[in-house]
């Protein structure tokens, strides 16, 4: 199994005004919600050719009516972190690793990947 080192962003509020400040780049992301105990729990993981566009879609009415969209519409203290990667195969492999690690409640199914890599998730 190949290991790669990726650089994660700081925790950023999942609000339109923060997402719009992002550049145009691909990579992986995870969305977390702050619970009553003050900790953030990952509820969704994803990858995208353009993270800004994908996150804005999650926040818009364009997002299909999924359990995750309903979850976001309930409100709360949501944040996200991202790591840049232009390689689609690497994106998919990291997304799959995040899915297995965090077991996010709002991903409909385990992401597929043909690569077997391990990346740092912190």
DRENTORLUM-855099 format. One record per atom (N, C-alpha, C, O, CB): atom name; x, y, z; residue number from 1. Coordinates in steps of 0.2 Angstrom, whole numbers, plus 5000, padded with zeros to 4 digits. Glycine has a CB too. Example, Ala and Ser with C-alpha at 12.3 -4.5 7.8 and 13.67 -1.06 7.14 Angstrom:
# DRENTORLUM-855099
(r "N",(5066,4972,5039),1)
(r "CA",(5062,4978,5039),1)
(r "C",(5066,4984,5039),1)
(r "O",(5071,4983,5042),1)
(r "CB",(5057,4978,5045),1)
(r "N",(5064,4989,5035),2)
(r "CA",(5068,4995,5036),2)
(r "C",(5064,5000,5039),2)
(r "O",(5067,5006,5040),2)
(r "CB",(5070,4997,5029),2)
# end
This chain:
# DRENTORLUM-855099
(r "N",(5004,4994,5000),1)
(r "CA",(5000,5000,5000),1)
(r "C",(5004,5006,5000),1)
(r "O",(5009,5007,5004),1)
(r "CB",(4995,5000,5006),1)
(r "N",(5003,5011,4995),2)
(r "CA",(5007,5017,4995),2)
(r "C",(5005,5022,5000),2)
(r "O",(4999,5022,5001),2)
(r "CB",(5007,5020,4988),2)
(r "N",(5009,5026,5003),3)
(r "CA",(5007,5031,5008),3)
(r "C",(5009,5038,5005),3)
(r "O",(5014,5039,5002),3)
(r "CB",(5011,5030,5014),3)
(r "N",(5004,5042,5005),4)
(r "CA",(5005,5049,5003),4)
(r "C",(5004,5054,5009),4)
(r "O",(5000,5053,5013),4)
(r "CB",(5001,5051,4997),4)
(r "N",(5007,5060,5009),5)
(r "CA",(5006,5065,5014),5)
(r "C",(5002,5070,5010),5)
(r "O",(5004,5073,5005),5)
(r "CB",(5013,5068,5017),5)
(r "N",(4996,5072,5013),6)
(r "CA",(4992,5078,5011),6)
(r "C",(4992,5083,5016),6)
(r "O",(4992,5082,5022),6)
(r "CB",(4985,5075,5008),6)
(r "N",(4990,5089,5014),7)
(r "CA",(4990,5095,5018),7)
(r "C",(4982,5097,5019),7)
(r "O",(4979,5099,5014),7)
(r "CB",(4994,5101,5016),7)
(r "N",(4980,5096,5025),8)
(r "CA",(4973,5098,5026),8)
(r "C",(4972,5105,5028),8)
(r "O",(4977,5108,5031),8)
(r "CB",(4970,5094,5032),8)
(r "N",(4967,5108,5026),9)
(r "CA",(4965,5115,5028),9)
(r "C",(4963,5115,5036),9)
(r "O",(4962,5110,5039),9)
(r "CB",(4960,5118,5024),9)
(r "N",(4963,5121,5038),10)
(r "CA",(4960,5122,5045),10)
(r "C",(4953,5121,5045),10)
(r "O",(4950,5120,5039),10)
(r "CB",(4962,5129,5048),10)
(r "N",(4949,5120,5050),11)
(r "CA",(4942,5119,5050),11)
(r "C",(4939,5126,5048),11)
(r "O",(4940,5131,5051),11)
(r "CB",(4940,5117,5057),11)
(r "N",(4935,5126,5043),12)
(r "CA",(4931,5132,5041),12)
(r "C",(4924,5131,5041),12)
(r "O",(4921,5126,5040),12)
(r "CB",(4933,5133,5033),12)
(r "N",(4920,5137,5044),13)
(r "CA",(4913,5136,5044),13)
(r "C",(4910,5135,5037),13)
(r "O",(4912,5138,5032),13)
(r "CB",(4910,5143,5047),13)
(r "N",(4905,5130,5037),14)
(r "CA",(4902,5129,5031),14)
(r "C",(4896,5134,5029),14)
(r "O",(4890,5132,5031),14)
(r "CB",(4899,5121,5031),14)
(r "N",(4898,5139,5027),15)
(r "CA",(4894,5145,5025),15)
(r "C",(4896,5148,5019),15)
(r "O",(4902,5148,5017),15)
(r "CB",(4894,5151,5031),15)
(r "N",(4891,5150,5015),16)
(r "CA",(4892,5152,5008),16)
(r "C",(4898,5157,5008),16)
(r "O",(4902,5157,5003),16)
(r "CB",(4886,5155,5005),16)
(r "N",(4898,5162,5012),17)
(r "CA",(4903,5167,5012),17)
(r "C",(4910,5165,5013),17)
(r "O",(4915,5168,5010),17)
(r "CB",(4902,5173,5017),17)
(r "N",(4911,5159,5016),18)
(r "CA",(4918,5156,5017),18)
(r "C",(4920,5152,5011),18)
(r "O",(4925,5152,5009),18)
(r "CB",(4918,5152,5024),18)
(r "N",(4915,5148,5009),19)
(r "CA",(4916,5144,5003),19)
(r "C",(4918,5148,4997),19)
(r "O",(4922,5146,4993),19)
(r "CB",(4910,5139,5002),19)
(r "N",(4915,5153,4996),20)
(r "CA",(4916,5157,4990),20)
(r "C",(4923,5160,4990),20)
(r "O",(4925,5162,4984),20)
(r "CB",(4911,5163,4990),20)
(r "N",(4926,5160,4995),21)
(r "CA",(4933,5163,4996),21)
(r "C",(4938,5158,4993),21)
(r "O",(4944,5159,4992),21)
(r "CB",(4935,5165,5003),21)
(r "N",(4936,5152,4993),22)
(r "CA",(4941,5146,4990),22)
(r "C",(4943,5147,4983),22)
(r "O",(4939,5151,4979),22)
(r "CB",(4938,5139,4991),22)
(r "N",(4949,5145,4981),23)
(r "CA",(4951,5145,4974),23)
(r "C",(4947,5139,4971),23)
(r "O",(4943,5136,4973),23)
(r "CB",(4958,5144,4974),23)
(r "N",(4949,5139,4964),24)
(r "CA",(4946,5133,4960),24)
(r "C",(4951,5128,4960),24)
(r "O",(4956,5128,4956),24)
(r "CB",(4944,5136,4953),24)
(r "N",(4950,5122,4963),25)
(r "CA",(4955,5117,4964),25)
(r "C",(4951,5110,4965),25)
(r "O",(4945,5111,4968),25)
(r "CB",(4960,5118,4969),25)
(r "N",(4954,5105,4964),26)
(r "CA",(4951,5098,4965),26)
(r "C",(4954,5096,4972),26)
(r "O",(4959,5098,4974),26)
(r "CB",(4952,5094,4960),26)
(r "N",(4950,5091,4974),27)
(r "CA",(4953,5087,4980),27)
(r "C",(4948,5083,4984),27)
(r "O",(4943,5081,4981),27)
(r "CB",(4956,5092,4985),27)
(r "N",(4949,5083,4991),28)
(r "CA",(4944,5079,4995),28)
(r "C",(4942,5084,5000),28)
(r "O",(4945,5089,5002),28)
(r "CB",(4947,5073,4998),28)
(r "N",(4936,5082,5003),29)
(r "CA",(4934,5086,5009),29)
(r "C",(4929,5082,5014),29)
(r "O",(4927,5077,5012),29)
(r "CB",(4929,5092,5006),29)
(r "N",(4929,5085,5020),30)
(r "CA",(4924,5081,5025),30)
(r "C",(4920,5087,5028),30)
(r "O",(4923,5092,5030),30)
(r "CB",(4928,5077,5030),30)
(r "N",(4914,5085,5029),31)
(r "CA",(4910,5090,5033),31)
(r "C",(4908,5087,5039),31)
(r "O",(4906,5081,5040),31)
(r "CB",(4903,5091,5028),31)
(r "N",(4909,5092,5044),32)
(r "CA",(4908,5090,5051),32)
(r "C",(4902,5094,5055),32)
(r "O",(4901,5100,5053),32)
(r "CB",(4914,5090,5055),32)
(r "N",(4899,5091,5060),33)
(r "CA",(4895,5095,5064),33)
(r "C",(4897,5095,5071),33)
(r "O",(4899,5090,5074),33)
(r "CB",(4887,5093,5063),33)
(r "N",(4896,5101,5074),34)
(r "CA",(4898,5102,5081),34)
(r "C",(4893,5099,5086),34)
(r "O",(4887,5101,5085),34)
(r "CB",(4900,5109,5083),34)
(r "N",(4894,5094,5090),35)
(r "CA",(4889,5091,5094),35)
(r "C",(4889,5095,5101),35)
(r "O",(4892,5100,5102),35)
(r "CB",(4891,5084,5095),35)
(r "N",(4884,5093,5105),36)
(r "CA",(4883,5096,5112),36)
(r "C",(4889,5095,5116),36)
(r "O",(4890,5099,5121),36)
(r "CB",(4877,5093,5115),36)
(r "N",(4893,5090,5115),37)
(r "CA",(4899,5090,5119),37)
(r "C",(4905,5094,5117),37)
(r "O",(4911,5094,5119),37)
(r "CB",(4902,5082,5119),37)
(r "N",(4904,5098,5111),38)
(r "CA",(4909,5103,5109),38)
(r "C",(4914,5100,5104),38)
(r "O",(4918,5103,5101),38)
(r "CB",(4913,5105,5114),38)
(r "N",(4913,5093,5102),39)
(r "CA",(4917,5090,5097),39)
(r "C",(4914,5090,5090),39)
(r "O",(4908,5090,5090),39)
(r "CB",(4919,5083,5099),39)
(r "N",(4918,5090,5085),40)
(r "CA",(4916,5090,5078),40)
(r "C",(4916,5082,5076),40)
(r "O",(4921,5079,5077),40)
(r "CB",(4920,5094,5074),40)
(r "N",(4910,5080,5073),41)
(r "CA",(4910,5073,5071),41)
(r "C",(4908,5073,5063),41)
(r "O",(4904,5077,5061),41)
(r "CB",(4904,5069,5074),41)
(r "N",(4912,5070,5059),42)
(r "CA",(4912,5069,5052),42)
(r "C",(4905,5066,5050),42)
(r "O",(4904,5060,5052),42)
(r "CB",(4918,5066,5049),42)
(r "N",(4901,5070,5046),43)
(r "CA",(4895,5067,5044),43)
(r "C",(4895,5065,5037),43)
(r "O",(4890,5062,5034),43)
(r "CB",(4889,5072,5046),43)
(r "N",(4900,5068,5033),44)
(r "CA",(4900,5067,5026),44)
(r "C",(4907,5068,5023),44)
(r "O",(4910,5072,5025),44)
(r "CB",(4895,5072,5022),44)
(r "N",(4909,5064,5018),45)
(r "CA",(4915,5065,5015),45)
(r "C",(4914,5065,5008),45)
(r "O",(4909,5062,5005),45)
(r "CB",(4920,5059,5017),45)
(r "N",(4918,5068,5004),46)
(r "CA",(4918,5069,4997),46)
(r "C",(4924,5070,4993),46)
(r "O",(4929,5072,4996),46)
(r "CB",(4912,5074,4995),46)
(r "N",(4924,5070,4987),47)
(r "CA",(4929,5072,4982),47)
(r "C",(4926,5076,4976),47)
(r "O",(4920,5075,4975),47)
(r "CB",(4934,5066,4980),47)
(r "N",(4930,5080,4973),48)
(r "CA",(4927,5084,4968),48)
(r "C",(4933,5087,4964),48)
(r "O",(4938,5088,4966),48)
(r "CB",(4923,5090,4971),48)
(r "N",(4931,5088,4957),49)
(r "CA",(4936,5092,4953),49)
(r "C",(4937,5099,4955),49)
(r "O",(4942,5102,4954),49)
(r "CB",(4934,5091,4945),49)
(r "N",(4931,5102,4958),50)
(r "CA",(4931,5109,4960),50)
(r "C",(4928,5109,4967),50)
(r "O",(4922,5109,4967),50)
(r "CB",(4928,5114,4955),50)
(r "N",(4931,5109,4972),51)
(r "CA",(4929,5109,4979),51)
(r "C",(4924,5114,4980),51)
(r "O",(4918,5113,4983),51)
(r "CB",(4934,5108,4984),51)
(r "N",(4926,5120,4978),52)
(r "CA",(4921,5126,4979),52)
(r "C",(4915,5125,4976),52)
(r "O",(4909,5126,4979),52)
(r "CB",(4925,5133,4977),52)
(r "N",(4914,5123,4970),53)
(r "CA",(4908,5122,4966),53)
(r "C",(4904,5117,4970),53)
(r "O",(4898,5117,4971),53)
(r "CB",(4909,5120,4959),53)
(r "N",(4907,5111,4972),54)
(r "CA",(4904,5106,4975),54)
(r "C",(4901,5108,4982),54)
(r "O",(4895,5106,4984),54)
(r "CB",(4908,5100,4976),54)
(r "N",(4905,5111,4986),55)
(r "CA",(4902,5114,4993),55)
(r "C",(4896,5119,4992),55)
(r "O",(4891,5119,4995),55)
(r "CB",(4908,5117,4997),55)
(r "N",(4897,5123,4987),56)
(r "CA",(4892,5128,4986),56)
(r "C",(4885,5124,4983),56)
(r "O",(4880,5126,4985),56)
(r "CB",(4894,5133,4980),56)
(r "N",(4886,5119,4980),57)
(r "CA",(4880,5115,4978),57)
(r "C",(4877,5112,4984),57)
(r "O",(4871,5112,4984),57)
(r "CB",(4882,5109,4973),57)
(r "N",(4881,5109,4989),58)
(r "CA",(4878,5106,4995),58)
(r "C",(4874,5112,4998),58)
(r "O",(4869,5110,5002),58)
(r "CB",(4884,5104,4999),58)
(r "N",(4876,5118,4998),59)
(r "CA",(4873,5123,5002),59)
(r "C",(4867,5126,4998),59)
(r "O",(4863,5131,5000),59)
(r "CB",(4878,5129,5003),59)
(r "N",(4866,5124,4992),60)
(r "CA",(4861,5127,4987),60)
(r "C",(4855,5123,4986),60)
(r "O",(4854,5117,4989),60)
(r "CB",(4864,5129,4981),60)
(r "N",(4850,5126,4983),61)
(r "CA",(4844,5122,4982),61)
(r "C",(4845,5117,4976),61)
(r "O",(4840,5113,4974),61)
(r "CB",(4838,5126,4980),61)
(r "N",(4851,5117,4973),62)
(r "CA",(4852,5113,4967),62)
(r "C",(4854,5106,4969),62)
(r "O",(4853,5101,4966),62)
(r "CB",(4858,5116,4963),62)
(r "N",(4856,5105,4976),63)
(r "CA",(4857,5099,4979),63)
(r "C",(4851,5095,4979),63)
(r "O",(4846,5097,4981),63)
(r "CB",(4860,5100,4986),63)
(r "N",(4852,5088,4976),64)
(r "CA",(4846,5084,4976),64)
(r "C",(4843,5083,4983),64)
(r "O",(4847,5084,4988),64)
(r "CB",(4848,5077,4973),64)
(r "N",(4837,5081,4984),65)
(r "CA",(4834,5080,4990),65)
(r "C",(4836,5074,4993),65)
(r "O",(4833,5069,4993),65)
(r "CB",(4826,5081,4990),65)
(r "N",(4842,5074,4996),66)
(r "CA",(4845,5068,4999),66)
(r "C",(4844,5069,5007),66)
(r "O",(4842,5074,5010),66)
(r "CB",(4852,5067,4997),66)
(r "N",(4846,5063,5010),67)
(r "CA",(4846,5063,5018),67)
(r "C",(4851,5069,5020),67)
(r "O",(4850,5072,5025),67)
(r "CB",(4848,5056,5021),67)
(r "N",(4857,5069,5016),68)
(r "CA",(4862,5074,5018),68)
(r "C",(4859,5081,5018),68)
(r "O",(4860,5085,5022),68)
(r "CB",(4868,5073,5014),68)
(r "N",(4856,5082,5012),69)
(r "CA",(4853,5089,5011),69)
(r "C",(4848,5091,5017),69)
(r "O",(4848,5096,5019),69)
(r "CB",(4849,5090,5004),69)
(r "N",(4844,5086,5019),70)
(r "CA",(4839,5087,5024),70)
(r "C",(4843,5088,5031),70)
(r "O",(4841,5093,5035),70)
(r "CB",(4834,5081,5025),70)
(r "N",(4848,5085,5032),71)
(r "CA",(4852,5086,5038),71)
(r "C",(4855,5093,5038),71)
(r "O",(4855,5096,5043),71)
(r "CB",(4858,5080,5038),71)
(r "N",(4858,5095,5032),72)
(r "CA",(4861,5102,5032),72)
(r "C",(4855,5107,5033),72)
(r "O",(4857,5112,5037),72)
(r "CB",(4864,5103,5026),72)
(r "N",(4849,5106,5031),73)
(r "CA",(4844,5111,5031),73)
(r "C",(4841,5112,5038),73)
(r "O",(4838,5116,5040),73)
(r "CB",(4838,5109,5027),73)
(r "N",(4843,5107,5043),74)
(r "CA",(4841,5107,5050),74)
(r "C",(4845,5113,5054),74)
(r "O",(4843,5115,5059),74)
(r "CB",(4841,5100,5053),74)
(r "N",(4850,5115,5051),75)
(r "CA",(4854,5120,5054),75)
(r "C",(4859,5116,5059),75)
(r "O",(4859,5110,5060),75)
(r "CB",(4850,5125,5058),75)
(r "N",(4863,5121,5062),76)
(r "CA",(4868,5118,5067),76)
(r "C",(4875,5121,5065),76)
(r "O",(4875,5125,5060),76)
(r "CB",(4869,5111,5067),76)
(r "N",(4880,5119,5068),77)
(r "CA",(4887,5122,5068),77)
(r "C",(4891,5117,5063),77)
(r "O",(4894,5113,5066),77)
(r "CB",(4890,5123,5075),77)
(r "N",(4890,5118,5057),78)
(r "CA",(4894,5114,5052),78)
(r "C",(4900,5117,5050),78)
(r "O",(4901,5123,5049),78)
(r "CB",(4889,5112,5046),78)
(r "N",(4905,5113,5049),79)
(r "CA",(4912,5115,5046),79)
(r "C",(4915,5110,5041),79)
(r "O",(4912,5105,5041),79)
(r "CB",(4917,5117,5052),79)
(r "N",(4920,5112,5038),80)
(r "CA",(4923,5108,5033),80)
(r "C",(4931,5109,5033),80)
(r "O",(4933,5114,5035),80)
(r "CB",(4920,5109,5026),80)
(r "N",(4934,5103,5031),81)
(r "CA",(4941,5104,5030),81)
(r "C",(4942,5101,5023),81)
(r "O",(4938,5096,5021),81)
(r "CB",(4945,5100,5035),81)
(r "N",(4947,5103,5019),82)
(r "CA",(4949,5100,5013),82)
(r "C",(4956,5099,5012),82)
(r "O",(4960,5102,5016),82)
(r "CB",(4946,5105,5007),82)
(r "N",(4958,5095,5007),83)
(r "CA",(4965,5094,5005),83)
(r "C",(4965,5094,4997),83)
(r "O",(4961,5091,4994),83)
(r "CB",(4968,5087,5008),83)
(r "N",(4969,5098,4994),84)
(r "CA",(4970,5098,4987),84)
(r "C",(4973,5092,4984),84)
(r "O",(4978,5090,4987),84)
(r "CB",(4973,5105,4985),84)
(r "N",(4970,5090,4978),85)
(r "CA",(4974,5085,4974),85)
(r "C",(4970,5086,4967),85)
(r "O",(4964,5086,4967),85)
(r "CB",(4972,5078,4977),85)
(r "N",(4975,5086,4962),86)
(r "CA",(4972,5086,4955),86)
(r "C",(4971,5079,4952),86)
(r "O",(4968,5079,4947),86)
(r "CB",(4977,5090,4951),86)
(r "N",(4973,5074,4955),87)
(r "CA",(4973,5067,4953),87)
(r "C",(4967,5064,4955),87)
(r "O",(4966,5063,4961),87)
(r "CB",(4979,5063,4955),87)
(r "N",(4962,5063,4950),88)
(r "CA",(4956,5060,4951),88)
(r "C",(4956,5053,4955),88)
(r "O",(4952,5052,4960),88)
(r "CB",(4952,5059,4945),88)
(r "N",(4961,5049,4953),89)
(r "CA",(4962,5042,4956),89)
(r "C",(4964,5043,4964),89)
(r "O",(4961,5039,4968),89)
(r "CB",(4967,5038,4953),89)
(r "N",(4968,5048,4965),90)
(r "CA",(4970,5049,4972),90)
(r "C",(4964,5052,4976),90)
(r "O",(4963,5050,4982),90)
(r "CB",(4976,5054,4972),90)
(r "N",(4961,5056,4973),91)
(r "CA",(4955,5059,4976),91)
(r "C",(4950,5053,4978),91)
(r "O",(4948,5053,4984),91)
(r "CB",(4951,5064,4972),91)
(r "N",(4949,5049,4974),92)
(r "CA",(4944,5043,4975),92)
(r "C",(4947,5039,4981),92)
(r "O",(4943,5036,4985),92)
(r "CB",(4943,5039,4969),92)
(r "N",(4953,5038,4981),93)
(r "CA",(4956,5033,4986),93)
(r "C",(4956,5036,4992),93)
(r "O",(4955,5033,4997),93)
(r "CB",(4964,5032,4984),93)
(r "N",(4957,5043,4993),94)
(r "CA",(4957,5046,4999),94)
(r "C",(4950,5047,5002),94)
(r "O",(4948,5046,5008),94)
(r "CB",(4960,5053,4999),94)
(r "N",(4945,5048,4997),95)
(r "CA",(4938,5048,4999),95)
(r "C",(4936,5041,5002),95)
(r "O",(4932,5041,5007),95)
(r "CB",(4934,5050,4993),95)
(r "N",(4938,5036,4999),96)
(r "CA",(4936,5029,5001),96)
(r "C",(4940,5028,5008),96)
(r "O",(4936,5025,5013),96)
(r "CB",(4939,5024,4996),96)
(r "N",(4946,5030,5009),97)
(r "CA",(4949,5029,5016),97)
(r "C",(4946,5033,5021),97)
(r "O",(4945,5031,5027),97)
(r "CB",(4957,5032,5015),97)
(r "N",(4944,5039,5019),98)
(r "CA",(4940,5044,5024),98)
(r "C",(4933,5040,5026),98)
(r "O",(4931,5040,5032),98)
(r "CB",(4938,5051,5022),98)
(r "N",(4930,5037,5021),99)
(r "CA",(4923,5034,5022),99)
(r "C",(4924,5028,5027),99)
(r "O",(4921,5027,5032),99)
(r "CB",(4921,5031,5016),99)
(r "N",(4930,5024,5026),100)
(r "CA",(4931,5019,5031),100)
(r "C",(4933,5021,5038),100)
(r "O",(4931,5017,5042),100)
(r "CB",(4936,5014,5028),100)
(r "N",(4937,5026,5038),101)
(r "CA",(4939,5029,5044),101)
(r "C",(4933,5032,5049),101)
(r "O",(4933,5030,5055),101)
(r "CB",(4945,5034,5043),101)
(r "N",(4930,5036,5045),102)
(r "CA",(4925,5040,5049),102)
(r "C",(4918,5037,5049),102)
(r "O",(4914,5039,5054),102)
(r "CB",(4924,5047,5046),102)
(r "N",(4916,5033,5045),103)
(r "CA",(4910,5030,5044),103)
(r "C",(4904,5035,5044),103)
(r "O",(4900,5035,5049),103)
(r "CB",(4908,5024,5050),103)
(r "N",(4904,5040,5039),104)
(r "CA",(4900,5046,5040),104)
(r "C",(4893,5043,5038),104)
(r "O",(4891,5040,5034),104)
(r "CB",(4902,5051,5034),104)
(r "N",(4888,5046,5042),105)
(r "CA",(4881,5044,5042),105)
(r "C",(4877,5046,5036),105)
(r "O",(4873,5042,5034),105)
(r "CB",(4878,5047,5048),105)
(r "N",(4880,5051,5033),106)
(r "CA",(4876,5054,5027),106)
(r "C",(4879,5052,5020),106)
(r "O",(4876,5055,5015),106)
(r "CB",(4875,5061,5028),106)
(r "N",(4884,5048,5020),107)
(r "CA",(4886,5046,5013),107)
(r "C",(4882,5040,5011),107)
(r "O",(4881,5035,5015),107)
(r "CB",(4894,5044,5013),107)
(r "N",(4879,5040,5005),108)
(r "CA",(4874,5034,5004),108)
(r "C",(4877,5028,5003),108)
(r "O",(4874,5022,5004),108)
(r "CB",(4871,5036,4997),108)
(r "N",(4884,5027,5001),109)
(r "CA",(4887,5021,5000),109)
(r "C",(4895,5022,5000),109)
(r "O",(4897,5028,4999),109)
(r "CB",(4885,5018,4993),109)
(r "N",(4898,5017,5001),110)
(r "CA",(4906,5017,5001),110)
(r "C",(4908,5019,4994),110)
(r "O",(4906,5016,4989),110)
(r "CB",(4909,5010,5003),110)
(r "N",(4913,5024,4994),111)
(r "CA",(4915,5026,4987),111)
(r "C",(4920,5021,4984),111)
(r "O",(4923,5017,4988),111)
(r "CB",(4920,5033,4988),111)
(r "N",(4920,5021,4978),112)
(r "CA",(4924,5016,4974),112)
(r "C",(4931,5019,4973),112)
(r "O",(4932,5025,4971),112)
(r "CB",(4921,5013,4968),112)
(r "N",(4936,5014,4972),113)
(r "CA",(4943,5016,4971),113)
(r "C",(4947,5010,4968),113)
(r "O",(4946,5005,4971),113)
(r "CB",(4946,5020,4976),113)
(r "N",(4951,5011,4963),114)
(r "CA",(4955,5006,4961),114)
(r "C",(4962,5006,4964),114)
(r "O",(4966,5002,4963),114)
(r "CB",(4955,5006,4953),114)
(r "N",(4963,5012,4967),115)
(r "CA",(4970,5013,4970),115)
(r "C",(4970,5011,4978),115)
(r "O",(4965,5012,4981),115)
(r "CB",(4972,5020,4970),115)
(r "N",(4975,5008,4980),116)
(r "CA",(4976,5006,4987),116)
(r "C",(4981,5011,4990),116)
(r "O",(4987,5009,4990),116)
(r "CB",(4977,4999,4988),116)
(r "N",(4979,5017,4993),117)
(r "CA",(4984,5021,4996),117)
(r "C",(4982,5023,5003),117)
(r "O",(4976,5022,5005),117)
(r "CB",(4985,5028,4991),117)
(r "N",(4986,5025,5007),118)
(r "CA",(4985,5028,5013),118)
(r "C",(4987,5035,5014),118)
(r "O",(4993,5036,5012),118)
(r "CB",(4988,5023,5019),118)
(r "N",(4983,5039,5016),119)
(r "CA",(4985,5046,5017),119)
(r "C",(4983,5048,5024),119)
(r "O",(4979,5045,5028),119)
(r "CB",(4981,5051,5012),119)
(r "N",(4987,5053,5027),120)
(r "CA",(4986,5056,5033),120)
(r "C",(4979,5059,5033),120)
(r "O",(4977,5063,5029),120)
(r "CB",(4991,5061,5036),120)
(r "N",(4975,5058,5038),121)
(r "CA",(4968,5061,5039),121)
(r "C",(4968,5067,5044),121)
(r "O",(4963,5069,5045),121)
(r "CB",(4963,5056,5041),121)
(r "N",(4973,5068,5047),122)
(r "CA",(4974,5074,5052),122)
(r "C",(4977,5080,5049),122)
(r "O",(4977,5085,5052),122)
(r "CB",(4977,5072,5058),122)
# end
